[in-house]
Amino acid sequence: PGHMARRSSITNLLGKLFGSDTASGADTPEAIEAVKNLKAAVYRGTLDNEYGHGGGDVNAVEEFTQILKDYPQLMPEALVFIKARVKDRSAATSCMAIDFLDQCMQCNGTVFNQAVAKKILGRVLKLSMPNKGTHPQIQRKAAEAIRVWGLAYGTEAGLSEFITAADELSKAQADNPAASTRRSSIITAANATTAPSGRRGSTVAASSVRRGSTEEPTTAHSPLPRAARRSSAPDLSHMSGEEVARIGRQTQQVLMAQMQATNDRNIKRELQVLHDQLGEDLAVYYNAPGAAQQQEPA
């Protein structure tokens, strides 16, 4: 008993010295039960369902937020649970975990986002880097998250890490100006206009990772050609640069129409980010060396 008491005392002291990473906030039976519920909420919120539509439990974010409101000392555990899902080897799980994290950031305020910047942002940034061997769907999802978070939080006091991460990603993409970067944003934007989001108000484009799904999703307004309205991203690998650019221009038109059709500020922000990114990538394409015969449509 004396040994255990000493170990507990040392653990708590180390937690105070090093940001509570080694100390659990679950010091009562109620808090211990809350940890279990917190972990369960993260799991359900990032679980690909049996129908292959992904998205997880739509109530999980609300449950997660309420638990942290009641037990704010459990934030370190919460971040550990989410980070583990972000690092999951399943592309579907990792993408949904990034989406889940994004919504938790919207609901839990600056203190939570500061903790995310310290504990998880680096992992998402690593996943977003081009040509690092990351699964392409995870890389696209992570890169979109980094861009959106940089715009959404980077100018807030105490959250400069987000804009720094966005700048680092931009530099890495500038050092790898292959067509994959331009095609990545076009794929992401196409997904955002065609794939139904698993939860309310996500600022990160809905993932197209759907295991075993062959259905063609429908949306309220999606004038994209049928070939581009698939549950997975358009296969651009066999297309010429002009064909990719054409899809990009069509997607921009869809994004603009959807921005005008919605009153949801979060959705407008998401669509605006994608629209602007597409504009930048199309400008790179039309101004690239050897593109003298390419004319950007008026």
ZAMARGU-4260 file (C-alpha; in steps of 0.2 Angstrom, whole numbers, plus 5000, padded with zeros to 4 digits):
<rodrens>
0) 5000/5000/5000 | 5014/5012/5004 | 5022/5009/4987 | 5006/5012/4978 | 5003/5028/4988
5) 5020/5034/4984 | 5018/5030/4965 | 5001/5039/4965 | 5009/5054/4973 | 5024/5054/4961
10) 5012/5052/4946 | 5001/5067/4951 | 5016/5078/4954 | 5023/5073/4937 | 5006/5077/4930
15) 5007/5095/4937 | 5024/5098/4931 | 5022/5091/4913 | 5004/5096/4908 | 4995/5082/4916
20) 5000/5069/4902 | 5005/5056/4915 | 4991/5060/4928 | 4973/5054/4925 | 4959/5067/4930
25) 4948/5052/4934 | 4950/5053/4953 | 4932/5048/4958 | 4921/5034/4953 | 4910/5046/4943
30) 4925/5053/4934 | 4931/5035/4930 | 4914/5031/4923 | 4915/5047/4913 | 4932/5042/4905
35) 4923/5026/4899 | 4909/5036/4892 | 4921/5048/4884 | 4931/5034/4876 | 4915/5026/4870
40) 4909/5043/4862 | 4925/5045/4852 | 4924/5027/4846 | 4906/5028/4841 | 4909/5045/4833
45) 4923/5038/4822 | 4915/5021/4818 | 4912/5016/4800 | 4895/5008/4800 | 4889/4992/4792
50) 4881/5000/4777 | 4898/5008/4772 | 4892/5026/4774 | 4904/5031/4788 | 4900/5047/4798
55) 4899/5038/4814 | 4886/5042/4828 | 4879/5059/4825 | 4876/5061/4844 | 4893/5057/4849
60) 4900/5075/4847 | 4886/5082/4859 | 4890/5068/4872 | 4908/5071/4871 | 4906/5090/4873
65) 4894/5087/4888 | 4906/5075/4897 | 4920/5088/4895 | 4909/5102/4902 | 4905/5091/4917
70) 4923/5085/4919 | 4935/5097/4911 | 4950/5088/4920 | 4947/5074/4908 | 4953/5084/4893
75) 4970/5075/4892 | 4961/5058/4891 | 4949/5065/4878 | 4964/5071/4867 | 4972/5054/4869
80) 4957/5045/4863 | 4954/5056/4848 | 4973/5055/4843 | 4973/5036/4843 | 4958/5036/4831
85) 4967/5049/4820 | 4982/5038/4819 | 4971/5022/4815 | 4978/5012/4800 | 4960/5012/4793
90) 4958/5026/4780 | 4940/5027/4784 | 4943/5028/4803 | 4957/5041/4802 | 4947/5052/4790
95) 4931/5052/4801 | 4942/5055/4817 | 4949/5071/4809 | 4931/5076/4805 | 4926/5072/4823
100) 4940/5082/4830 | 4935/5097/4819 | 4918/5097/4826 | 4924/5095/4844 | 4935/5110/4841
105) 4919/5120/4836 | 4910/5115/4851 | 4923/5116/4865 | 4931/5133/4864 | 4948/5140/4865
110) 4956/5130/4879 | 4951/5114/4870 | 4958/5121/4854 | 4975/5126/4862 | 4976/5108/4869
115) 4973/5101/4851 | 4987/5113/4844 | 4999/5105/4857 | 4994/5087/4856 | 4986/5083/4840
120) 4989/5096/4827 | 5007/5090/4823 | 5000/5073/4819 | 4987/5079/4807 | 5000/5091/4799
125) 5012/5075/4797 | 4997/5066/4788 | 4994/5081/4777 | 5011/5082/4769 | 5013/5077/4751
130) 5024/5062/4745 | 5026/5055/4763 | 5018/5038/4759 | 5002/5043/4768 | 4986/5035/4761
135) 4980/5048/4748 | 4962/5049/4756 | 4970/5053/4773 | 4982/5065/4766 | 4968/5075/4757
140) 4957/5075/4772 | 4971/5080/4784 | 4977/5094/4771 | 4960/5101/4770 | 4958/5101/4789
145) 4975/5110/4791 | 4969/5124/4778 | 4952/5126/4786 | 4959/5127/4804 | 4972/5140/4799
150) 4959/5151/4792 | 4946/5148/4806 | 4958/5148/4821 | 4975/5155/4816 | 4971/5173/4820
155) 4964/5170/4837 | 4974/5174/4852 | 4984/5159/4858 | 4981/5148/4842 | 4994/5154/4831
160) 5000/5136/4829 | 4986/5133/4817 | 4991/5147/4804 | 5009/5141/4806 | 5004/5123/4802
165) 4994/5130/4787 | 5010/5139/4781 | 5021/5124/4783 | 5009/5114/4773 | 5008/5127/4759
170) 5027/5127/4758 | 5028/5109/4757 | 5015/5109/4743 | 5025/5123/4734 | 5040/5111/4735
175) 5030/5097/4727 | 5021/5107/4713 | 5015/5091/4704 | 4998/5089/4697 | 4993/5078/4712
180) 4992/5094/4722 | 4980/5102/4710 | 4970/5086/4707 | 4969/5084/4726 | 4960/5100/4729
185) 4948/5096/4714 | 4945/5079/4721 | 4941/5086/4739 | 4930/5100/4732 | 4920/5087/4721
190) 4918/5077/4737 | 4911/5092/4747 | 4898/5095/4733 | 4893/5077/4732 | 4896/5067/4748
195) 4883/5069/4761 | 4891/5075/4778 | 4890/5063/4792 | 4887/5077/4805 | 4881/5094/4807
200) 4891/5109/4803 | 4908/5101/4799 | 4920/5114/4792 | 4931/5100/4785 | 4924/5093/4768
205) 4915/5076/4770 | 4926/5061/4767 | 4923/5051/4752 | 4930/5035/4761 | 4916/5023/4761
210) 4921/5005/4763 | 4910/4993/4752 | 4899/5007/4745 | 4893/5006/4727 | 4879/5018/4729
215) 4878/5035/4720 | 4874/5049/4733 | 4862/5062/4729 | 4861/5080/4734 | 4849/5094/4734
220) 4859/5103/4720 | 4873/5095/4711 | 4874/5099/4693 | 4891/5090/4691 | 4891/5078/4677
225) 4886/5060/4681 | 4904/5054/4680 | 4909/5066/4694 | 4894/5062/4705 | 4901/5045/4712
230) 4902/5040/4730 | 4921/5040/4728 | 4932/5054/4721 | 4933/5055/4702 | 4947/5045/4695
235) 4958/5059/4687 | 4974/5048/4684 | 4970/5045/4666 | 4964/5062/4662 | 4973/5076/4653
240) 4977/5092/4662 | 4964/5101/4653 | 4951/5088/4658 | 4956/5090/4676 | 4955/5109/4674
245) 4937/5107/4666 | 4931/5097/4681 | 4939/5110/4692 | 4929/5124/4684 | 4913/5115/4685
250) 4916/5111/4703 | 4919/5130/4706 | 4902/5134/4699 | 4894/5121/4710 | 4902/5128/4725
255) 4897/5145/4721 | 4879/5139/4718 | 4879/5130/4735 | 4886/5145/4744 | 4872/5156/4737
260) 4859/5142/4742 | 4863/5140/4760 | 4862/5151/4775 | 4873/5140/4786 | 4889/5150/4790
265) 4899/5135/4793 | 4894/5127/4776 | 4897/5144/4768 | 4915/5145/4775 | 4919/5127/4770
270) 4913/5130/4752 | 4922/5146/4751 | 4939/5138/4756 | 4937/5125/4743 | 4932/5138/4730
275) 4947/5148/4733 | 4959/5134/4734 | 4952/5128/4717 | 4955/5145/4710 | 4973/5146/4716
280) 4976/5128/4708 | 4968/5133/4692 | 4978/5149/4691 | 4994/5138/4693 | 4989/5127/4679
285) 4985/5140/4667 | 5001/5150/4671 | 5012/5135/4671 | 5027/5134/4659 | 5022/5126/4643
290) 5004/5131/4645 | 5005/5144/4631 | 4991/5135/4621 | 4980/5134/4636 | 4967/5148/4638
295) 4958/5150/4654 | 4940/5153/4651 | 4933/5170/4654
</rodrens>
